[in-house]
Amino acid sequence: MSNTPHELHDEFPEHAEAISVLKQVDAHFARMAEEYHALNRQIHRAETNVAPMEDLAMIELRKERGALKDKLYAVLKAPQPTS
């Protein structure tokens, strides 16, 4: 487990292999995963007071992270094409 909570592999451990594969073969998934990672790091930095922010800003970032997590999960749950 990483030091930053809520990383994708920690959130969806049963999909860890699929996450790694999709990051390599699906550009859209890779962009969403990178955006999720950046948001998650920003939230973590705020929560640990490394880069504090106002509560309302934090709430908005958490909502954005949650919506992105839902989109990523939808891709993970969709049937994956086989080669």
N, C-alpha and C positions, 0 to 999 in steps of 0.2 A: 504494500500500500504506500502511496506517496504521502508526502507531508501536507499536501494541499487536499483538503476534503472535496468530495463531489467530482473527482475525475471520472471520465466516461467508463474506464475499465473497472472502477470501484462501484459506480452506479449500476452497471450492467455486467457483473462478473460472468454470468452465463453466456454473454455475447462477446467476450473478450477477443476470441479468435476472429469472429466476424467483423468486429470493429477494426482490427488490424488489417484484414483483407480489404474491407471496403475503403479504408483510407488510401490504399494503394491502387485500387481499380475503379473507384467511383469519385470523380472530381467534385461533384456536388456534395457528396457525403463528406469528403475530405475538407472542403471549405466550411461546411457546417460544424464539423468536429473542431477545426481550428478556431472558429468563432466562439464555440462553446468553451474551449480551453482558455482563450483570451478573456472572456467574460468571467469565467470561474476564477482565474488568477486575479483579476481586478477586484472581484468580490472578496476573495481571501485576503488580499493586501489591505482592503478597507476594514475587514473584520478584525484583523490583527493590528490595526492602527499603524501599519507601515505607510499607508496612503489613505488617511481617514476621509470620509465623505459624509454628507448629511444623510439622515435617515431616509428621506423620501427618494433620494438618488439611489441609495442602496436597495430600497424596495423595488424600484423600477428595474434595476439590473437583475435582481433575483427573479422578477417576472419574466424578463427577457431570456434569462438562462433556462427557466422552467419551460417556456414555450419552445425554445430550441431543443431542449432535452426531449420533449414530446415528439418533435419532428424527427430527431435522430432515432428514437425508439420505433417510430412508425416504419422507418426504413429497415431497421433491424428485424422487425417482425414480418415484413413483407417477404414473400417467397423469393429466394435468390436464384437468379438464372444459373444453370449449370453449363459448363463448357463441353 
